[in-house]
Amino acid sequence: MKYMLLIYQNPANWDALPEDERNAVFQEVDALVAELTERGEFIGGDGLADHSQTKTVRVRDGVPAVTDGPFVEAKEHLVGYTLFQTDTEERALEIAKGWPDARHWAVELRPLMGASGTEM
């Protein structure tokens, strides 16, 4: 069975950690990924770009509404994910607007953070 580990943080708490403690967290994650890889359990993962780059898309009566931020209704919850690659945010929004769940609930469009971490 495959699992997706959704990682939540409070940015203020993260920023308040001393640099050596943040580095220790990264080292611990690296060790966990190495262990999972060695055991053949690691499939993949990426950090997400800062939440300020998130777009939430809802389509009602054929009219798309795009709002900034990861804001969905309290009764809505994450049920899956799709990864895709595009050259522009406009194309990514076009895909999000056409996704069926956007017509009934909402979809959240988040850019993945690259290896350089420049999206933070």
N, CA, C and O atoms as a MOPAC input file, in Angstrom:
PM7 MOZYME 1SCF
protein

 N      0.83900 1    -1.17300 1     0.00000 1
 C      0.00000 1     0.00000 1     0.00000 1
 C      0.88500 1     1.23800 1     0.00000 1
 O      1.90700 1     1.28000 1     0.68600 1
 N      0.50000 1     2.21900 1    -0.75200 1
 C      1.24700 1     3.46200 1    -0.79600 1
 C      0.64000 1     4.46800 1     0.17800 1
 O     -0.57400 1     4.49900 1     0.38000 1
 N      1.48200 1     5.27200 1     0.76500 1
 C      1.04000 1     6.30600 1     1.68400 1
 C      1.63100 1     7.63900 1     1.26100 1
 O      2.73600 1     7.70400 1     0.72500 1
 N      0.88700 1     8.68700 1     1.50800 1
 C      1.37900 1    10.04300 1     1.30700 1
 C      1.43500 1    10.69700 1     2.67800 1
 O      0.42400 1    10.79100 1     3.37300 1
 N      2.61100 1    11.14400 1     3.05700 1
 C      2.77000 1    11.83200 1     4.32900 1
 C      2.63800 1    13.32100 1     4.06500 1
 O      3.47700 1    13.90700 1     3.38100 1
 N      1.58700 1    13.94100 1     4.60300 1
 C      1.37200 1    15.38000 1     4.46400 1
 C      2.03400 1    16.05700 1     5.65300 1
 O      1.71900 1    15.74500 1     6.80200 1
 N      2.93200 1    16.96300 1     5.39000 1
 C      3.73900 1    17.57400 1     6.44000 1
 C      3.26500 1    18.99900 1     6.66400 1
 O      3.27800 1    19.81700 1     5.74400 1
 N      2.85200 1    19.29200 1     7.87600 1
 C      2.34700 1    20.61700 1     8.23300 1
 C      3.33500 1    21.29400 1     9.18000 1
 O      3.94500 1    20.64200 1    10.02700 1
 N      3.48100 1    22.58000 1     9.03100 1
 C      4.32300 1    23.36000 1     9.92600 1
 C      3.65800 1    24.69900 1    10.20200 1
 O      2.82100 1    25.16800 1     9.43000 1
 N      4.04100 1    25.29200 1    11.29700 1
 C      3.68200 1    26.67100 1    11.58300 1
 C      4.90900 1    27.49900 1    11.21100 1
 O      5.94200 1    27.39200 1    11.87300 1
 N      4.81600 1    28.32800 1    10.15600 1
 C      5.99600 1    29.07100 1     9.70900 1
 C      6.63100 1    29.93700 1    10.78700 1
 O      7.85300 1    30.07600 1    10.81400 1
 N      5.83900 1    30.51900 1    11.67100 1
 C      6.39700 1    31.35700 1    12.72700 1
 C      7.25600 1    30.52000 1    13.67500 1
 O      8.32800 1    30.95900 1    14.09400 1
 N      6.78800 1    29.31300 1    14.01500 1
 C      7.56400 1    28.43500 1    14.89200 1
 C      8.85000 1    27.97800 1    14.20900 1
 O      9.90500 1    27.90000 1    14.83800 1
 N      8.75000 1    27.67600 1    12.91000 1
 C      9.93400 1    27.25200 1    12.15300 1
 C     10.96600 1    28.37600 1    12.11300 1
 O     12.15200 1    28.15600 1    12.35900 1
 N     10.50100 1    29.57500 1    11.80000 1
 C     11.41400 1    30.71900 1    11.71300 1
 C     12.05000 1    31.03900 1    13.06500 1
 O     13.15200 1    31.58400 1    13.11800 1
 N     11.36400 1    30.70600 1    14.15300 1
 C     11.88100 1    30.99300 1    15.49000 1
 C     12.96200 1    29.99800 1    15.91700 1
 O     13.70600 1    30.26400 1    16.86000 1
 N     13.05400 1    28.86400 1    15.23700 1
 C     14.08200 1    27.89200 1    15.60500 1
 C     15.46200 1    28.44100 1    15.25200 1
 O     15.63300 1    29.06100 1    14.20200 1
 N     16.43000 1    28.21900 1    16.10600 1
 C     17.79600 1    28.60500 1    15.75400 1
 C     18.25900 1    27.81300 1    14.52300 1
 O     17.78100 1    26.70700 1    14.26800 1
 N     19.18000 1    28.38700 1    13.78100 1
 C     19.63200 1    27.76100 1    12.53700 1
 C     20.16000 1    26.35000 1    12.76100 1
 O     19.91800 1    25.46800 1    11.93800 1
 N     20.87600 1    26.12000 1    13.85800 1
 C     21.41500 1    24.78700 1    14.10700 1
 C     20.29200 1    23.76500 1    14.32600 1
 O     20.43900 1    22.60300 1    13.94600 1
 N     19.17900 1    24.17900 1    14.92800 1
 C     18.04500 1    23.26500 1    15.11300 1
 C     17.34700 1    22.98800 1    13.78100 1
 O     16.92600 1    21.86000 1    13.52500 1
 N     17.22400 1    24.00600 1    12.93700 1
 C     16.63900 1    23.77900 1    11.60300 1
 C     17.51600 1    22.81800 1    10.80600 1
 O     17.01200 1    21.91600 1    10.13800 1
 N     18.84100 1    23.01800 1    10.88300 1
 C     19.76400 1    22.12100 1    10.18100 1
 C     19.65700 1    20.69700 1    10.71600 1
 O     19.76500 1    19.73700 1     9.95300 1
 N     19.44600 1    20.55800 1    12.02100 1
 C     19.28000 1    19.22700 1    12.61700 1
 C     18.02700 1    18.54900 1    12.07200 1
 O     18.03000 1    17.34300 1    11.82600 1
 N     16.96400 1    19.31600 1    11.88300 1
 C     15.73800 1    18.75800 1    11.29700 1
 C     16.03000 1    18.25500 1     9.88700 1
 O     15.64200 1    17.14100 1     9.53400 1
 N     16.71000 1    19.06400 1     9.08400 1
 C     17.03400 1    18.64700 1     7.71200 1
 C     17.89500 1    17.38000 1     7.71500 1
 O     17.68500 1    16.48500 1     6.89600 1
 N     18.85800 1    17.30500 1     8.63100 1
 C     19.71500 1    16.12000 1     8.71100 1
 C     18.91800 1    14.87900 1     9.11100 1
 O     19.16300 1    13.78100 1     8.61100 1
 N     17.96500 1    15.06900 1    10.01700 1
 C     17.12500 1    13.94400 1    10.42900 1
 C     16.25600 1    13.46300 1     9.28000 1
 O     16.08800 1    12.26000 1     9.08100 1
 N     15.70300 1    14.40900 1     8.52300 1
 C     14.89200 1    14.04000 1     7.35200 1
 C     15.75800 1    13.29900 1     6.33600 1
 O     15.33700 1    12.28000 1     5.78700 1
 N     16.96500 1    13.80600 1     6.08500 1
 C     17.87000 1    13.13600 1     5.14400 1
 C     18.13900 1    11.69900 1     5.58000 1
 O     18.16800 1    10.79100 1     4.74900 1
 N     18.33700 1    11.49000 1     6.88600 1
 C     18.59200 1    10.14600 1     7.40100 1
 C     17.37100 1     9.24700 1     7.22500 1
 O     17.50500 1     8.07600 1     6.87200 1
 N     16.18200 1     9.79400 1     7.47000 1
 C     14.96000 1     9.00300 1     7.28400 1
 C     14.77200 1     8.61500 1     5.82300 1
 O     14.41500 1     7.47600 1     5.52000 1
 N     15.01200 1     9.56500 1     4.91600 1
 C     14.87700 1     9.28300 1     3.48500 1
 C     15.90000 1     8.23100 1     3.06200 1
 O     15.58200 1     7.34100 1     2.27400 1
 N     17.11600 1     8.32500 1     3.57500 1
 C     18.13600 1     7.32600 1     3.24800 1
 C     17.71400 1     5.94100 1     3.72500 1
 O     17.88300 1     4.95300 1     3.01100 1
 N     17.16400 1     5.87500 1     4.93500 1
 C     16.70000 1     4.59200 1     5.47000 1
 C     15.56600 1     4.02300 1     4.62300 1
 O     15.58200 1     2.84800 1     4.25700 1
 N     14.58600 1     4.86500 1     4.31500 1
 C     13.45500 1     4.40600 1     3.50500 1
 C     13.91000 1     3.97100 1     2.11500 1
 O     13.40100 1     2.99400 1     1.56700 1
 N     14.87400 1     4.70300 1     1.54600 1
 C     15.40600 1     4.35300 1     0.22900 1
 C     16.10000 1     2.99600 1     0.29500 1
 O     15.89400 1     2.14600 1    -0.57100 1
 N     16.91200 1     2.79800 1     1.31100 1
 C     17.63600 1     1.53400 1     1.48000 1
 C     16.67300 1     0.35600 1     1.61200 1
 O     16.95700 1    -0.73700 1     1.12300 1
 N     15.54800 1     0.57600 1     2.26400 1
 C     14.55100 1    -0.47700 1     2.46200 1
 C     13.62500 1    -0.64900 1     1.26200 1
 O     12.77900 1    -1.54300 1     1.25200 1
 N     13.78300 1     0.21100 1     0.24600 1
 C     12.92600 1     0.14100 1    -0.92900 1
 C     11.53600 1     0.70400 1    -0.69900 1
 O     10.61100 1     0.39600 1    -1.45000 1
 N     11.37800 1     1.51900 1     0.32200 1
 C     10.06500 1     2.06200 1     0.66700 1
 C      9.84400 1     3.47800 1     0.15600 1
 O      8.70200 1     3.92700 1     0.06100 1
 N     10.90700 1     4.17800 1    -0.17100 1
 C     10.78300 1     5.58100 1    -0.57100 1
 C     10.35000 1     5.67800 1    -2.02700 1
 O     10.98800 1     5.11000 1    -2.91300 1
 N      9.26300 1     6.40100 1    -2.26600 1
 C      8.77300 1     6.63400 1    -3.62200 1
 C      9.20900 1     8.01100 1    -4.09300 1
 O      9.69800 1     8.15600 1    -5.21400 1
 N      9.04200 1     8.99900 1    -3.27000 1
 C      9.44300 1    10.35200 1    -3.63600 1
 C      8.79400 1    11.36500 1    -2.73100 1
 O      7.92200 1    11.03600 1    -1.92800 1
 N      9.21900 1    12.57800 1    -2.86700 1
 C      8.63700 1    13.65200 1    -2.08500 1
 C      9.33300 1    14.95600 1    -2.38900 1
 O     10.47700 1    14.97500 1    -2.84400 1
 N      8.64900 1    16.02200 1    -2.14000 1
 C      9.17800 1    17.35900 1    -2.33700 1
 C      8.55700 1    18.27700 1    -1.30900 1
 O      7.44200 1    18.04300 1    -0.84400 1
 N      9.27300 1    19.30900 1    -0.96000 1
 C      8.66600 1    20.36600 1    -0.17800 1
 C      7.80200 1    21.20700 1    -1.10200 1
 O      8.03700 1    21.25300 1    -2.31000 1
 N      6.82300 1    21.85700 1    -0.54700 1
 C      5.98900 1    22.76200 1    -1.32300 1
 C      6.54400 1    24.16700 1    -1.22300 1
 O      7.12800 1    24.55000 1    -0.20900 1
 N      6.35500 1    24.92400 1    -2.27900 1
 C      6.73800 1    26.32800 1    -2.24300 1
 C      5.89700 1    27.02500 1    -1.17800 1
 O      4.91200 1    26.46600 1    -0.69800 1
 N      6.27500 1    28.21500 1    -0.81900 1
 C      5.58800 1    28.95500 1     0.23100 1
 C      4.08600 1    29.04500 1    -0.05400 1
 O      3.67200 1    29.19900 1    -1.20300 1
 N      3.27900 1    28.94800 1     1.00400 1
 C      1.82500 1    28.94900 1     0.84000 1
 C      1.30900 1    30.22400 1     0.17200 1
 O      0.20700 1    30.23100 1    -0.37600 1
 N      2.09100 1    31.29300 1     0.21100 1
 C      1.66300 1    32.53700 1    -0.43200 1
 C      1.58000 1    32.40100 1    -1.94800 1
 O      0.97600 1    33.24200 1    -2.61500 1
 N      2.18200 1    31.34800 1    -2.49500 1
 C      2.12200 1    31.11200 1    -3.93800 1
 C      0.95700 1    30.20100 1    -4.33100 1
 O      0.79600 1    29.87300 1    -5.50600 1
 N      0.15400 1    29.79700 1    -3.36100 1
 C     -0.95800 1    28.88200 1    -3.60400 1
 C     -2.14500 1    29.60300 1    -4.21400 1
 O     -2.42000 1    30.75600 1    -3.88100 1
 N     -2.83800 1    28.93000 1    -5.09600 1
 C     -4.09300 1    29.41000 1    -5.66300 1
 C     -5.16000 1    28.35300 1    -5.37700 1
 O     -4.93200 1    27.16400 1    -5.60000 1
 N     -6.31200 1    28.77900 1    -4.89000 1
 C     -7.45400 1    27.88300 1    -4.72900 1
 C     -8.44000 1    28.21400 1    -5.83400 1
 O     -8.77400 1    29.37700 1    -6.06000 1
 N     -8.90100 1    27.17700 1    -6.51900 1
 C     -9.75700 1    27.35900 1    -7.69500 1
 C    -11.10500 1    26.70400 1    -7.44900 1
 O    -11.17900 1    25.53300 1    -7.07500 1
 N    -12.15900 1    27.45900 1    -7.65800 1
 C    -13.53600 1    26.94800 1    -7.61500 1
 C    -14.22400 1    27.39000 1    -8.90100 1
 O    -14.05000 1    28.52100 1    -9.35500 1
 N    -15.00700 1    26.48600 1    -9.48100 1
 C    -15.77900 1    26.83400 1   -10.67200 1
 C    -17.24700 1    26.64900 1   -10.32300 1
 O    -17.68200 1    25.54100 1   -10.01200 1
 N    -18.01000 1    27.73600 1   -10.37500 1
 C    -19.44000 1    27.68900 1   -10.06400 1
 C    -20.20400 1    28.23800 1   -11.25500 1
 O    -19.93500 1    29.33900 1   -11.73700 1
 N    -21.16300 1    27.44600 1   -11.72000 1
 C    -21.96000 1    27.82000 1   -12.88300 1
 C    -21.07200 1    28.21000 1   -14.06100 1
 O    -21.37500 1    29.15100 1   -14.79500 1
 N    -19.97600 1    27.47800 1   -14.23200 1
 C    -19.07400 1    27.70500 1   -15.34700 1
 C    -18.13300 1    28.88000 1   -15.18200 1
 O    -17.34300 1    29.15800 1   -16.08500 1
 N    -18.19100 1    29.57700 1   -14.06100 1
 C    -17.34600 1    30.75600 1   -13.83900 1
 C    -16.24500 1    30.40300 1   -12.84200 1
 O    -16.53100 1    30.10500 1   -11.68300 1
 N    -14.98300 1    30.43500 1   -13.28800 1
 C    -13.90800 1    30.12200 1   -12.36200 1
 C    -13.60400 1    31.29600 1   -11.43400 1
 O    -13.59000 1    32.45400 1   -11.85100 1
 N    -13.36200 1    30.96700 1   -10.16900 1
 C    -12.92800 1    31.96000 1    -9.18700 1
 C    -11.58700 1    31.48500 1    -8.64500 1
 O    -11.48200 1    30.37800 1    -8.11500 1
 N    -10.57600 1    32.31300 1    -8.77600 1
 C     -9.24000 1    31.98300 1    -8.30300 1
 C     -8.91500 1    32.91100 1    -7.14400 1
 O     -8.95500 1    34.13300 1    -7.28500 1
 N     -8.59400 1    32.32200 1    -5.99500 1
 C     -8.21800 1    33.13100 1    -4.83600 1
 C     -6.81000 1    32.75900 1    -4.39500 1
 O     -6.35900 1    31.62900 1    -4.58800 1
 N     -6.13400 1    33.71600 1    -3.80700 1
 C     -4.80000 1    33.46200 1    -3.28900 1
 C     -4.90200 1    32.70000 1    -1.98300 1
 O     -5.80000 1    32.93800 1    -1.17400 1
 N     -3.97200 1    31.78400 1    -1.79000 1
 C     -3.86500 1    31.10000 1    -0.51800 1
 C     -4.51600 1    29.73500 1    -0.48200 1
 O     -5.39600 1    29.42900 1    -1.28700 1
 N     -4.07900 1    28.92600 1     0.45100 1
 C     -4.61500 1    27.57100 1     0.60500 1
 C     -5.85000 1    27.56600 1     1.49200 1
 O     -5.82900 1    27.02300 1     2.59600 1
 N     -6.91700 1    28.16900 1     1.00900 1
 C     -8.10400 1    28.32200 1     1.84600 1
 C     -9.26900 1    27.52900 1     1.28000 1
 O     -9.86400 1    27.91600 1     0.27500 1
 N     -9.58700 1    26.43400 1     1.92100 1
 C    -10.76500 1    25.64900 1     1.55100 1
 C    -11.70300 1    25.66600 1     2.74500 1
 O    -11.33100 1    26.10500 1     3.83300 1
 N    -12.91600 1    25.18700 1     2.53700 1
 C    -13.89900 1    25.15700 1     3.61600 1
 C    -13.46600 1    24.15400 1     4.68500 1
 O    -12.78700 1    23.17100 1     4.38600 1
 N    -13.85600 1    24.40500 1     5.91300 1
 C    -13.44300 1    23.56400 1     7.03400 1
 C    -13.86100 1    22.10500 1     6.86300 1
 O    -13.17800 1    21.21000 1     7.36200 1
 N    -14.96500 1    21.84900 1     6.16900 1
 C    -15.43000 1    20.47400 1     5.99600 1
 C    -14.76400 1    19.78800 1     4.80600 1
 O    -14.93900 1    18.58500 1     4.61100 1
 N    -14.01200 1    20.52900 1     4.02100 1
 C    -13.29400 1    19.93500 1     2.90100 1
 C    -11.94300 1    19.43400 1     3.40500 1
 O    -11.34700 1    20.01900 1     4.31000 1
 N    -11.47700 1    18.35900 1     2.81300 1
 C    -10.17800 1    17.83900 1     3.20600 1
 C     -9.47200 1    17.26800 1     1.98000 1
 O    -10.10700 1    16.95300 1     0.97400 1
 N     -8.18700 1    17.14500 1     2.07600 1
 C     -7.36800 1    16.63700 1     0.98600 1
 C     -7.71800 1    15.17900 1     0.72400 1
 O     -7.70900 1    14.36600 1     1.64800 1
 N     -8.02700 1    14.83800 1    -0.52800 1
 C     -8.36500 1    13.45800 1    -0.86400 1
 C     -7.44600 1    12.87000 1    -1.92200 1
 O     -7.53500 1    11.68000 1    -2.22200 1
 N     -6.58600 1    13.66500 1    -2.47800 1
 C     -5.66600 1    13.14500 1    -3.48000 1
 C     -4.80000 1    14.25200 1    -4.02800 1
 O     -4.91200 1    15.41200 1    -3.63300 1
 N     -3.94000 1    13.87300 1    -4.94100 1
 C     -3.09000 1    14.86900 1    -5.56800 1
 C     -2.73200 1    14.42300 1    -6.97500 1
 O     -2.75900 1    13.23000 1    -7.27800 1
 N     -2.40600 1    15.35000 1    -7.81300 1
 C     -1.93500 1    15.09800 1    -9.16200 1
 C     -0.72300 1    15.97400 1    -9.39000 1
 O     -0.74400 1    17.16500 1    -9.08000 1
 N      0.32300 1    15.39700 1    -9.92500 1
 C      1.51900 1    16.15700 1   -10.26100 1
 C      1.54800 1    16.38500 1   -11.76500 1
 O      1.31300 1    15.45700 1   -12.53900 1
 N      1.82900 1    17.59500 1   -12.17400 1
 C      2.01800 1    17.88000 1   -13.59200 1
 C      3.01000 1    19.01200 1   -13.74000 1
 O      3.31500 1    19.72800 1   -12.78500 1
 N      3.50700 1    19.16000 1   -14.95500 1
 C      4.51600 1    20.17700 1   -15.22100 1
 C      4.05400 1    21.04900 1   -16.37100 1
 O      3.60900 1    20.53600 1   -17.39800 1
 N      4.15200 1    22.35800 1   -16.21600 1
 C      3.80300 1    23.30300 1   -17.27300 1
 C      4.87400 1    24.38100 1   -17.34300 1
 O      5.69800 1    24.51600 1   -16.43800 1
 N      4.85200 1    25.13400 1   -18.41200 1
 C      5.82500 1    26.21400 1   -18.56400 1
 C      5.39300 1    27.49400 1   -17.86300 1
 O      6.23100 1    28.33300 1   -17.53500 1
 N      4.08000 1    27.65400 1   -17.62900 1
 C      3.60000 1    28.91000 1   -17.05500 1
 C      2.54300 1    28.65000 1   -15.98200 1
 O      1.87500 1    27.61600 1   -15.98100 1
 N      2.40800 1    29.61900 1   -15.06400 1
 C      1.35000 1    29.53500 1   -14.06300 1
 C     -0.01500 1    29.63200 1   -14.73700 1
 O     -0.98100 1    29.02600 1   -14.27500 1
 N     -0.09600 1    30.38900 1   -15.82400 1
 C     -1.37700 1    30.52700 1   -16.53800 1
 C     -1.87300 1    29.17100 1   -17.02500 1
 O     -3.05800 1    28.86200 1   -16.90200 1
 N     -0.96600 1    28.35600 1   -17.58200 1
 C     -1.35700 1    27.03200 1   -18.05300 1
 C     -1.75600 1    26.15300 1   -16.86800 1
 O     -2.71600 1    25.38800 1   -16.95800 1
 N     -1.02100 1    26.26000 1   -15.75200 1
 C     -1.35900 1    25.48300 1   -14.56600 1
 C     -2.75100 1    25.85300 1   -14.06400 1
 O     -3.52300 1    24.98000 1   -13.66800 1
 N     -3.06900 1    27.14400 1   -14.08100 1
 C     -4.40600 1    27.58100 1   -13.66800 1
 C     -5.47200 1    27.07300 1   -14.63500 1
 O     -6.57600 1    26.72600 1   -14.21500 1
 N     -5.15100 1    27.02700 1   -15.90800 1
 C     -6.09800 1    26.49500 1   -16.90200 1
 C     -6.42800 1    25.03700 1   -16.58500 1
 O     -7.58700 1    24.62700 1   -16.64800 1
 N     -5.40700 1    24.26400 1   -16.24500 1
 C     -5.62300 1    22.86000 1   -15.87900 1
 C     -6.46500 1    22.77800 1   -14.60900 1
 O     -7.40600 1    21.98700 1   -14.53600 1
 N     -6.12700 1    23.60100 1   -13.60200 1
 C     -6.86500 1    23.58000 1   -12.33200 1
 C     -8.32600 1    23.95100 1   -12.54200 1
 O     -9.21200 1    23.34000 1   -11.94500 1
 N     -8.58600 1    24.93900 1   -13.37900 1
 C     -9.96500 1    25.36800 1   -13.64000 1
 C    -10.77500 1    24.27800 1   -14.33100 1
 O    -11.99400 1    24.21300 1   -14.17300 1
 N    -10.10800 1    23.43200 1   -15.09000 1
 C    -10.79700 1    22.35700 1   -15.79000 1
 C    -10.93900 1    21.08000 1   -14.98000 1
 O    -11.60500 1    20.14100 1   -15.41600 1
 N    -10.32800 1    21.03300 1   -13.82000 1
 C    -10.38800 1    19.82400 1   -12.99700 1
 C    -11.79100 1    19.68200 1   -12.41500 1
 O    -12.30100 1    20.64100 1   -11.83700 1
 N    -12.43600 1    18.51700 1   -12.54600 1
 C    -13.83200 1    18.35900 1   -12.11400 1
 C    -14.09600 1    18.73900 1   -10.66400 1
 O    -15.14700 1    19.30400 1   -10.36200 1
 N    -13.17900 1    18.44500 1    -9.77300 1
 C    -13.39700 1    18.76000 1    -8.36300 1
 C    -13.53500 1    20.25500 1    -8.11700 1
 O    -14.15700 1    20.66400 1    -7.13600 1
 N    -12.96000 1    21.08100 1    -8.99800 1
 C    -13.07900 1    22.53500 1    -8.84000 1
 C    -14.52900 1    22.98900 1    -8.99200 1
 O    -14.91800 1    24.02800 1    -8.45900 1
 N    -15.32400 1    22.21200 1    -9.71800 1
 C    -16.73600 1    22.56900 1    -9.91000 1
 C    -17.58900 1    22.21400 1    -8.69500 1
 O    -18.65600 1    22.79800 1    -8.50200 1
 N    -17.15100 1    21.29300 1    -7.89700 1
 C    -17.95800 1    20.82000 1    -6.76200 1
 C    -17.40400 1    21.27700 1    -5.41600 1
 O    -18.16800 1    21.57300 1    -4.49800 1
 N    -16.10100 1    21.33300 1    -5.29700 1
 C    -15.45400 1    21.69400 1    -4.03500 1
 C    -14.40200 1    22.75000 1    -4.33400 1
 O    -14.73300 1    23.90300 1    -4.61000 1
 N    -13.15000 1    22.36000 1    -4.27900 1
 C    -12.04500 1    23.26000 1    -4.61500 1
 C    -10.80800 1    22.41900 1    -4.88900 1
 O    -10.68100 1    21.30000 1    -4.39300 1
 N     -9.92100 1    22.95900 1    -5.66400 1
 C     -8.60700 1    22.36600 1    -5.83700 1
 C     -7.57600 1    23.41700 1    -5.44500 1
 O     -7.79700 1    24.61700 1    -5.60900 1
 N     -6.47000 1    22.95500 1    -4.93600 1
 C     -5.40900 1    23.85700 1    -4.51600 1
 C     -4.23100 1    23.66200 1    -5.44700 1
 O     -3.75200 1    22.54100 1    -5.61700 1
 N     -3.76300 1    24.72800 1    -6.04500 1
 C     -2.63800 1    24.68100 1    -6.96200 1
 C     -1.39700 1    25.16200 1    -6.22700 1
 O     -1.29500 1    26.33400 1    -5.86400 1
 N     -0.46700 1    24.26400 1    -6.01200 1
 C      0.77000 1    24.60900 1    -5.28300 1
 C      1.96400 1    24.26100 1    -6.14400 1
 O      2.08300 1    23.12400 1    -6.60100 1
 N      2.85100 1    25.21200 1    -6.37700 1
 C      4.09700 1    24.85300 1    -7.05500 1
 C      4.97800 1    24.05600 1    -6.10700 1
 O      5.03300 1    24.33100 1    -4.90900 1
 N      5.66600 1    23.06500 1    -6.66000 1
 C      6.60500 1    22.30900 1    -5.84700 1
 C      7.89300 1    23.08500 1    -5.70600 1
 O      8.29100 1    23.82700 1    -6.60400 1
 N      8.53100 1    22.91100 1    -4.58500 1
 C      9.79100 1    23.58100 1    -4.33600 1
 C     10.89800 1    22.79900 1    -5.03500 1
 O     10.99000 1    21.58100 1    -4.88200 1
 N     11.72700 1    23.48300 1    -5.78900 1
 C     12.84700 1    22.85200 1    -6.45100 1
 C     13.97600 1    22.55200 1    -5.47400 1
 O     13.92800 1    22.94800 1    -4.30900 1
 N     14.98000 1    21.85700 1    -5.95900 1
 C     16.10200 1    21.45200 1    -5.10200 1
 C     16.82700 1    22.66100 1    -4.51400 1
 O     17.39400 1    22.56900 1    -3.42600 1
 N     16.81700 1    23.78600 1    -5.21600 1
 C     17.52600 1    24.97100 1    -4.71300 1
 C     16.79400 1    25.65100 1    -3.57600 1
 O     17.39800 1    26.40200 1    -2.81000 1
 N     15.48800 1    25.39400 1    -3.45400 1
 C     14.70500 1    26.00200 1    -2.38400 1
 C     14.44400 1    27.47900 1    -2.58100 1
 O     14.04600 1    28.16500 1    -1.63900 1
 N     14.65800 1    27.98400 1    -3.78700 1
 C     14.49200 1    29.42400 1    -4.02500 1
 C     13.04200 1    29.87600 1    -3.96800 1
 O     12.77300 1    31.07600 1    -3.93600 1
 N     12.09900 1    28.93300 1    -3.95300 1
 C     10.68600 1    29.29100 1    -3.93900 1
 C     10.19300 1    29.61500 1    -2.53900 1
 O      9.05000 1    30.04600 1    -2.39000 1
 N     10.98500 1    29.43200 1    -1.53500 1
 C     10.55600 1    29.67900 1    -0.14700 1
 C     10.37000 1    31.15800 1     0.10600 1
 O     10.01200 1    31.55500 1     1.21500 1

